[in-house]
Every structure is written in structure tokens, then in C-alpha cells.
Amino acid sequence: MQINIESRPAASAAYDTKKKRLVETIDRLYVRDARASLQKMLSKVHPVDLASVLDDLPPAHVVGVFGAIADADEAADVFSQLPPDLRRQVLSETKVEKLAGVLEHVPPDDLADLIGDLPEDQREQLMALLGRESKDEVESLLQYDPDTAGGIMTTDIFSLSHELTVEEAIENIRSHDDVEMVFYLYLTDESGHLSGVVSLRQLLLTAVDTPLHRIMNRRVMKVSTDDDQTAAAMLVDKYRLLAVPVVDEENILVGMITVDDVIDVIEEETTRDILKMAGTNESETLTHSAFKIARIRLPWLLAAFVGGLAATAVIGQFEVILAEVLVLGAFLPVVMGMAGNVGVQSATVAVRGLATGAIDVRDTVPLVLKELRVGLLLGAFYGVILAVYGYLIHESLALGEVVGLTILVNMTGAALLAVLLPMIFQRLKVDPAVATGPFVTTAIDIFGVLNYFVIASWIYDL
């Protein structure tokens, strides 16, 4: 089946129109105090869409509409999907009775993430609303670093003894419809140690009197509670799993990470890496002051500023040739800009590859050679165009040779530097996403300016 890419904008526009009408309808029912009609309308909307609707409502109406959600399970699903700022608003303005009922239905892992982000006083108030079982589960999850497998796992996991038969396992599954179930059944020994896994499909196709330990897979893909969340996400992605079990240091099964958690991790890590490369971070929101955002961005821009001063100093060393051939200054932006652009492309490939595990430092030589060839091809293409342009417009063969050769060398060198520096940072245990941006920009600027005027001095014999 082929997907028409061109139809996507139209589909998006149709969705936006439908959502706008839904927001207007829900808001109108709330303003009119038509509670019965409002509850009926809310019950027909998917929790994910309803969370999006709440985000578009006037701030003063959000808590009132949320309070009109009759079903506690649905309210919990909506609450879990809300942006952090709306969650905080709902927590601070919703009646205690309603809030307590909702929180009891929020999955423990989502609840732990929410409570972990709150100030200490609000955290204690929220914990006081929870029942003993929910409170114990949340406290057990809060002991783990939020960026580890333990921090994103759910403890609401179903497991059985590997000594049971297939028939007994099926009966147990039927009687536990309240736990989070995927397509895997994790098996343990009498001490709770993870011993194997069986797919539900395999369970249904096996004779009912067969012991589970006879059909289980003993080579279980698993992660430890202290493993980085990215490692867990990469494991799920690599082996195309729907879930991965989490064990403690004694191999006791304590939870699992499902594919929806992995999607959140991948999105979070990708966003974080992109923002790091841009010299900012995920803490910037519309609620932060301009001063706070400026303070976050200052160090990255300072490095670029120092690099710019260094490039200016290099230009100052070639004042003589610039005074003799003024037109060289006119071509400086395009020569530098194209080198910077190819550098950004190569750096992005390297940084994302390192972040996702697609490449590592052992791939340095082949990756460098490949990006070097790419830079050479692009430099040759644009070098010829710029050389012809310089010759025809300014009627100077020497100028054409200078700008053409410079852009060839600059783009090739920029590709080399942009892919080599992240590899060096990775080997030095420095986060490539943080360090690559300012260092690559500075290195390419200095290299490009120096190369431009050295070539010009050589060709013009100055």
C-alpha cells in the first residue's frame, strides 16, 4: 500500500478543524453549565484527544471541564496525558475528593514521574491523598533515578511460577484482568528470580498439561534497575520487543518497561540532543522569564562569540590583501556559510548516530572517510559554480580560482572537522551533543577564514 505524502497537510488541516469545533463545543457547554450534556460529550472523546482539548481551552475553564469527566479511569488517563503546566493547575485547583479518586487510577510509573517533579511540600500533600498500596508503589519507584530503567518502569507486572502448567497459567491470566498485560508472560522461580518468558501466542498453542518451564525461553532480554533509560529503549528497538523486564541486582523481577514508555524515552532523548546542539535545553518554556532563558543560552553563545573574535583576528592578519582585492570581502559570507552548512549536516549525522548507538568510536575511520568524500563532492559542485560566477561577474580568472578552490577546501574540511570532533568528544567522555555545536562552529570559522586568505595570497601572489 502506498501512502500519499501530499495528502498529509490536508489531513492535518482537517484534524485541526475538527479539533477546533470540539474545543468550541465543549467550552460552550461548560459556559452554559449544561453538565449532563458536557459529561456525555466528554465520555465520547478519547483521553489523548481530550487532554489536547483541555490544553486549548481558556485557562479558567480547564479545571471545571476536567472535573466534569465522570469516569475516574478516564479522568486518570486524561490527567496522564496533560502537559506539565496543566497537570500542576489541575493539582492545585481540583477538589481534594475528586483528585484523590483520579490519582488512585493513574498508573504508578506516571504518578511517580509527576510527584518526582513537584516541590517537597506539594509532594507530601499529594502522597497523603494516595492509598497505602499506591503510596508504596510510588515510593518504591521514586528511589530510582528518573533517567534509569527503574525510573521509567511500571511495577504493575504480571508474572507466574515456571512450575505451573499451561492450563493453570491461562486460568491465572483470566483472573487477573486488572494488571497491565502485553504479549509476554514472565516466569520466575520460587524466590522471584526471573527464569524465562513465554509469549501468549505460544501459551495458547501448547497442550494444556505442559509445564511452563518446558516451553519458556530462558534467554530473556532484560535490563537492570540501574541501567540508563536509553539502553532500555535501544534494547526494545533492536530486538523489536513490545516490553522488556526489569530486574534488580539479584535478578529478581521488579517491573517492566513497555513500548509506550520507550517511545517517550526516544522522544525525550531526541528533543534533548537537538536542544543541546542548539545551545539550549528542555527547561525553556513560555512560563520562563527572558532573563532565565538568556542565562541558559549564554555559555553556548559565549563560545561562538569567542570563535568569532578569533576569526576576526585572523582576518586582521590579511588586511593588506583585503585592501588590494576588495572584492574578496564580498565572497566571504558565501564561502563561510556553505562550509558552516555542510558542517552542521555532518555533525548532526555523527551526534545522532552516537546518541542512538547506530555508530560508535570504532566507526570513526569509515565515517570520516565517507563524510570526507561527501564534503569533497559537494565542495567540487559548488566550487565550480562559484568559480564560474566570480569569473563572469567580475571578469577575473584569479578571483574565480580563489573562491572556487576555497569553497572546495572549506566544505571538505568542514565535513571532516564536523564528524571528527564528536568522535573525539565521545572518546573523552564529553557529551557530543553539548560540545559539538560551539566547537565545530568555531573550528570551521577559523579554518575557513584562514584557508580563504591563504589561497588568495597564493593565487594573487601577495
PyMOL commands that set and color helices and strands:
alter all, ss='L'
color gray80, all
select helices_A, chain A and resi 5-31+35-43+47-56+59-67+72-81+84-93+96-103+108-116+120-128+132-142+149-152+166-174+200-205+212-215+229-238+259-277+290-316+319-324+327-356+361-394+397-427+432-460
alter helices_A, ss='H'
color red, helices_A
select strands_A, chain A and resi 159-161+184-188+194-199+223-224+243-247+253-258
alter strands_A, ss='S'
color yellow, strands_A
deselect
rebuild
show_as cartoon
